[in-house]
Amino acid sequence: MPPAAAALLRCAPAVPFAARSSAVSRSGMARRLVAASAAAGRLAPAYRGLLLDAGGTLLQVARPVAETYASIGRRYGVTKTKKRIMEGFKRAFSAPWPKTLRYQGDGRPFWRIVVAEATDCTDGDYFEEVYQVVYLMFSLSYYNDEIEQEQMF
């Protein structure tokens, strides 16, 4: 990751959006956010920033996903290696999917098929454990490889 990007990710005290110097140019969206939050009686939006990462460009998971699937899966009889699980993911993600299936509700129908394809395990309890551990807590397992020793949050 470029050093400039790492510097941006370091935790630093945030300057409230509305308190920034008027000399700083703001986009139309930023002006609307400040106006809307001021109208609601607040000085700044409820969030401090938004980071978009295209599949491991800036952030990496602390533990490889296939390793997590394999370790949980051992209790349910999954014998596939991490490499074979990753191959199963690639197969599942390259398959043509109905557009709506992937985005229905919390995504369980889509992910149930992906997990079964990747691991060859259709056990509902295994899926639920994987779903809870991997998908609902996924964001907590990220680290920044440039500042790996520092805690981001």
Helices and strands as residue ranges (DSSP letters): H 3-9, G 17-19, H 28-39, E 59-61, H 65-73, G 74-76, H 82-94, H 99-102, H 108-119, H 124-130, I 131-136, G 138-141, E 142-144
